[in-house]
Amino acid sequence: MRTKQELTDAVKRDRRAALVVNAHSRQGRRLYDATRARLLAAGFTLLDACPVERPRKLEATLAAAIEHGPDLLVAGGGDGTISTAARLLAHRDIVLGLLPLGTTNNFARTVGVPLTLDAAVATLADGKVIDVDLGLAGATAFTNHVGVGLSADLMLAAPRLLKRVIGRVAYPVTALGLLARHRPLRVVVRADGREHVFVTHQLYVANGGFHAGRPITADAHADDRLLVAYPVGGRGRWGLLRETARNAATGHRRTLDEEPFLAVGELWLETDRPARVEVDGEPAGRTPLRVGLDANALRVMAPAGTPDL
């Protein structure tokens, strides 16, 4: 494995990259040609360049791009696409380049990658390599979060066309319909020798610093060796809505020391009945579940001024 500085120098000097864009994402199909043209204009040699129309082919396409041996693998799409690329690149001598083309772009926000196409490409050309943690939901690596409860049901119910048309607003619109018939869960979280019990419609375990495009807290980062577990609301349905709105409005002012956040390195999660789990917006089985960390597992191209803890 090269050092981060050596890999940064290789990307800037040799410009050897591969490009995979999820053309099924909200902006992927529309921006693929523009992305490819901008990378070529920035001096990159594209060893492979593929738009992926069928989601089930995404992982195989990313794996094939890795086999070309680029220094930089550029993945374009939403958080699910980025999470898939991250799993494949964990502990490899290849840096992940982010093109945030999704609905919420939480991981790009966490590592400070700009959300506009031109600025994101400029980061790929002139940024630096940093290390970040990956979460582990069972054996599945993730970049952003694990969701238990309503969000997992929502991932299966939110119409893809609606997400393309109205963006992240599609989630609360769909959630309102699901919430009317959703039953709360009794969730037990065991961590650091203690047991925490919540009765809630929704619990998250976050690795990064953003959720639904908004800050979780002011001091949650992608490389702080911490997972952040927290319920959203309690037993009542309206409490979930109030707490969701409060989190969106005040996340940038809250800290990990405040309730209801549990900042730990590993946890075991159980529910009173098997509950659906989503990992970075993709269905991922049911509870119970162990969630842990793989520290400094992934290399990401970030803006030059990004802190690297």
N, C-alpha and C positions, 0 to 999 in steps of 0.2 A: 504493500500500500504506500502510495506517495503521501507526503505531508500535504496539509491543506494548501500551503503556499506553493508547493511544487505543482499541485493539480490546478490551482488558479493560474499559475504561469503557463502551464500547458494549454489551457483553454484559450488564454489570450494570445498565445504565440501561434499555435497550430490550428485553432478554430475547427477542430474535428468534432462534429455533432451528428446526432440523429434526432429526427422530429416525428413525434406521434401525436396526432390530434384526435380527440374524441369528437367526431362529426355529429354525434347524437346529442352532444351537450347543447346548452342554450345558444351559445355563439359559435361553436366549433365549426359547423358546416359553412357558415357565412364568412368566417375569418381565416380558414385554412390557407387559401391562396395568398392572402395578404401577409400572413405569418411567414410562410415559406419565402416570399419575395423579400421581406425585411431581414430575415436571417442571412440570405444570400448577399444582400446589400451590405450587411455588417461584416462580410468577409468569411462567413462560416462555409465550410465544405460539409454538405449533408451526405453522410454515408448511407442514410436511409431516410425516407420521408413518406409517411403514410397517414391519410385520413381513415378513421375507423368508423364505418357506418353502423355496424352491428355490435352492440355492447359485449356480447359473449365472445367476440374475437379480440377484445382489447388486450387482455393479458398475454395472449399468444403473440400479438403484434408487437407489444412492448418487449417481450422476451426475444423476438427475432431482431429487433433494433439493437438490443444489448449485445447480441452475438456479433455485430459488425465492429465492436470494440471502440465506440466513441469515448472521448473524454467527458462529453456533456450529452446527456439525454434530455431533450426538451419535451415535456409532456404538457399538452394543451387540453383543458377541459375543466370540469368541476372538481369538488373535493373527492368524490369517489374515484375519478381518474387518477388524481394525484396520489391518493392513498394506494391504489393498485401499483403505480410506478414505484412508490416508496418501498413497498414490500419486496419488489423484485431487486431494488438497488441497495437494500440493507447490507452493510459491511462489504460493499464492492468499491473498487477503485474508479468509480464513475460518479460524477456529480449530477444531481437532478436540477434541471432548469424548469422554472414554473412559467406557464402561460395561463393566467387565471381567466378562464372562459366560462365559468360556471355561474350558478345562481347566487351563492353566498361567498365563495372563495375564502374560507376561513383560514386555511393553512398559509396561503399567500399573505393574508393580512398579518398572521402571527409572525412570520419571518420578515415582514416589511417589504415584500415585493410589490411594486406598483401595479395597479389594476388596469391601466391603459396599455394597449398593445405596444405602442412605440416605447414607452418607459420600461415595460417588461423586457422587451428585446434589448434595450440599452443596458439593463441589469445583466443580462446574459453575456453581453459583450465586454462590459467594464466592471462587473461586480467582483465579489470574492467568494471563496468556498468557506462555508461554516459547517459545523457539526450540530445536529439536533437529535433529540430523543425520539424514539418511536414508542407508542404504547403497545401493549400486548393483551388482546382479548382472547384468552385461551392461547392458542398458537397463532392467532391472526394478528399481524402487525397493523397499526393504524397511526395516522398522523394527528387527527383532531379529537375524536370523542367516541364514546360508547353511549348509546341511548337505550333506556329500558322503559317500556310503557307506551304512552301515547305516540311518541316520536317514531317508534318502530312500526306501529300500526299505520302511521301517517306515510312512511316511506313506501308502503305497498299501495296506499290509496291515492296519493297526490298525482293527478293526471299529468303526464309528461308534457302534453300540449299546453296545459294551463301554465306550467312552469316556464315554458318558452315565451308565452305571451306576456305574463305579468311578473315573471321573475320570482324573487323570494316571497312576495306577497301570496303566492300560491299556497304556501304552507299554512299560514294562519287561516286562510279561507277554507281549506280542506279540514283543518283541525277542528273548526267550529262544528262541522257536521259530525265528526267522530266523537267529540267530547260529550255530546248529548247522551250517548249510550255507553260511555267508557266507565268501567268500575275502577276505583282506586286500588293500589297494590300496597301490601305491607312488605317493605323492603328492609332487609337486614344487611348492613355493611360491617364486615369484620376487618379491622386494620390496626396494626401496632398494639395488639393484645387487647383491644377494646371492641365493644359491639355498639353499633349505632342503629337505631330503628326509626324508620320514617314510614308514614302512611301518606301516599302521594300518587298522583296520576303519572308522574314523570320523574325520572332520576337520570342524571348525566354523570359520566366520568370523563373528564377532559384532559387531554395532553397539551394542547395548544392554548393560546390566549383568547381565541375568538369562538363565538357560536352564533349561528344565524346572522353572520356579518357584523356582530356587535361584540365589544370587549366583555369577557367574563368577569375579570377583575383587572385592576391596574398593574398587578404584579405577577400575573401568570405568563409563562414563556414556554417556548418549545424545547429549551435545553436547561431547565431548572431542576431536573431529576425528580419532578413531582407530578403526580396525578391529582386532579381536583374533582372530588365527588360532591354532588349537591343535588338536592331535590328541588323541584320547581312547584311551589304551592303545597297544600296539604290535601286533606280528604275531599274538600269541596271543589266543584268544578270552577266556580268563579275565582277561587283562590289561585288556580293555575293561570287563569287569564291575567289577574292582577299582578302576580309574581313575574310572569313573562314580560309584561309591560315595564315593570319596575326594573328587572334585570337589564332590559334593553336601554332604559333611560339612565341608569346609575352605574352600570358595570365599570365604566372608566374611572369611577371614584371609589369603588369598593376594593378591599384587600383580602388576601387569603386568611387573615386572622379573624375575619368576621364570620358570624353564622350566616348561612348554614354550611359553609365550605369545610370540607375535610381534605387537607393537603397531605398526601401520603405517597410512599413509593410503591405500595402494593396493597391490594384489597381482595376480599372474597365477598361476592354479592349473591344473596338469595332472595326469593320472593315467595309469598304465601301460595302462589300458584305459578306454574310455568308461564313466563312472560316473554314476549318477543323481544329480541335484541337487534339493534341496528348499529353497525360500525361504519362511521364516516358516511352515513346515508345509504348504506347497503344492508339488506337483511342478513343476519348472521346468527341464526339459531335462537335458542331460548335460555333463560336462566335455569339453574345456577351458573355462575361464571367467575373465574379468576381473572383479575385485571392487573397487569404488571407493567414494567418499563424495560426497554432496551436502550440503555444510555448511549448517547453519541453514535447511534446506529446508522444515521443517514447523513450524507453530504449534500448540501443545497447551495445553489448559487444565489447569493443575496446581495443587496446594494453594498457598496464599498464601505459605508459607515456603520454597518450593522454590528452591534456588540456580539462577541462570540465568547460565551462564558466557559 
